[in-house]
Amino acid sequence: MKVTYNWLKEFVDIKIPAKELADKLTMAGLEVVSLEEKAGDFVLEIEITSNRPDWLSVLGVAREVAAITRRELKAKNPKPETKIAKGNLRIEIENKKDCFLYTARIIRGIKVGPSPEWLRKRLELVGCRSVNNIVDITNYALLESGEPLHAFDLDKLNPEKIVVRRAKAGEKIITLDGQARNLNNNVLVIADKAKAVAIAGVMGGQETEVTLDTRNILLEAAVFDPIVVRRCRQALGLQSESSYRFERGVDLGMVEQTSLRAAQLIREYCFTQGVFFNSSGLAKCKERSVKLDTARAAEVLGVTIAPAKIKQALSRLGFAIKQKAKNILDVGVPSFRQDVKLEVDLIEELARIFGYERIPVSLPAVKPQVTANAKRALTSAIKEILVGLGLSEVITYSLTDKLTLNSLGFGLGVQPIEILNPLSQEQEVLRPTLIPGLGRAVSLNFNQKQEYVAIFEVSNIFLGENKPQEELTLGIALSGTKSFLLEQGLVKDEAGFLNLKGIVETIFARLGISGYTLNNQGSSAEIRIQNEKVGLMLSLSPQSLNKLNIKNKNVFMLELSLDKILSFTRRDKKFIPLPRYPGIARDISFILKEGFSVQAILVLLKETGRPLLSEVRITDYYKGRQIPVGYRGLTLSCFYSSNERTLAENEIQPTHELLCAELVRKFGVKLR
């Protein structure tokens, strides 16, 4: 779409240079792809989005200019004809869905000739070739308002009736480009009593074109169905300025006004004797309105726009504003804004006119929700965590048999819920635990030559005999050796209790669960939260491994009640920004006597090392010939940092020495 700077100035009192205007239009969504100075004027070429057909006119662009420069739009309302000629013309529309409105002005006594210089110059600047004064005026009115017009030589028509209909099978027409077109029922045509004289919304026929001999014309202005025009244009391989606009939707409210504007120019430059007017179809557009909550607009945009400025901006864009309540506006949508249907469409208009560059740049508020107060959300969160840790989900049968439970040591003191009519002996009771099923899955994987098994299942177990109840439970099984290649070479990591413990700690950390303990009991460990037992970690006994046919492997398992931990999850997590300054790590290696809690050591160091100590974790655990019997070797990594500056060695060293001294004093460690 091309438009000139001086043409826009006829609608808006523009006070800024053309280059600045082009920049403002681009920022408002009308991308100016080129700006060229020609013949004392500036030509702006604008990229128009498909949802904004109102911008396919000088008036539409001028309306945007008025809004973004806060100027008034000068309306060009042509005066109705005072001299009405006599005439008799019937308009017949076969299908009102194909043509919503058809208007015709019969103008007599015209003189066809060259257009005035200003008109030829303006059309040529925007890339439109001058033909004669009648054709040039219809093109000028189209470019100015966006409503296509077409002029027929009236004396070459049957003047009694104009018919808007589908073409008949085998019907032909020679269009203005000189090409013969074969028509079919998918093509909408304008016809007189005898024949088709134009392809509706696309191109007129050569037989009725305006020439230097034309004395009387029929001026057409209509609204055709965009889909019908598009299909017709594609089928015939035609493209025109009219079809380009009809395909995107023209403004029903501008039809008669554009026709009147063209008739006014014809009277002024073509010496007419009189005009006769007739129309058929929709008399006026259906009124629409959208409610706008100004508080909601501020929430979406991230900036508050004064109500007066909101009303002013929308009014300059052609919307009618009515105050319904304190923050509620009833916004009347004009006929040329077919794209505005929702409140968010109006908010987008405010953003464009207010200026995207004036909206402050900020990161959106992040409200992480690890889990909602629902089992489904908790289940999804835990599954995502475990898959991220490299475990695979399995599904095992909910039914099992008493023999398996007893042989694995889970039948003692447990009275499982029996099935009245079991399908087989292997499905005689509902499982009271996930461990047997996971154990069989581990055995199956080893039989398939897997070296390392890390699996989990989230499902219900069934407890109680008199009042049976389901309990959502997480089961995990780890076994075997995982091999991976590092720079040092091939490293093998054998599954053990520490791996299982790390998984539990990761789950609890991600779910915001604190105050938990792992109470070691030899080959098993109870998991408690605030002194309530919620789960168990264990190593399968040799007898159980033998029953499962697992040879030369240890299997470590976890069973955790998700129903119980649900009440301990927290949603009030806060995002901590990345540190601005680098930190420094220092290790502490020592020998610790068996029986002391490593968790207690970590708690002590974190409390003592504040505020410089930001993190402490175990990086090595070992036993061997160098470690005395009854002791174990540990290495802790302490990370020191500050949000205010880069720490110096003389700041870190006193805190690090204090941590070492506290370990010796309270736990009797031997530093290495």
Secondary structure, DSSP 8 states (H G I E B T S, - for coil): -EEEHHHHHTTB---S-HHHHHHHHHHTT-EEEEEEEETTEEEEEEE--TT-GGGSSHHHHHHHHHHHHT--B--------SSB-----EEEES-TTTEEEEEEEEEES-------HHHHHHHHHTT-----HHHHHHHHHHHHHS--EEEEEGGGS-TTEEEEEE--TT-EEEBTTS-EEE--TTSEEEE-SSSEEEETTTEEBGGG---TT--EEEEEEEEE-HHHHHHHHHHHT---HHHHHHHH---GGGHHHHHHHHHHHHHHHH---EEEEEEEE-SS---EEEEEEHHHHHHHHTS---HHHHHHHHHHTT-EEEE-SSSEEEEEE-TT-TT--SHHHHHHHHHHHH-GGGS----------S--SSHHHHHHHHHHHHHHTT-EE----SEE-HHHHHHTT--TT----B-SS-SSGGGSEE-S-SHHHHHHHHHHHHHTT-SEEEEEEEEEEEE-SSS-EEEEEEEEEEEEEEEEEETTEEEEEE--HHHHHHHHHHHHHHTT--SEEEEE-SSEEEEEETTEEEEEEEE--HHHHHHTT--S--EEEEEEEHHHHGGG-----------SS--EEEEEEEEEETT--HHHHHHHHHHHTTTTEEEEEEEEEE-STTS-TTEEEEEEEEEE--SSS---HHHHHHHHHHHHHHHHHHH--EE-
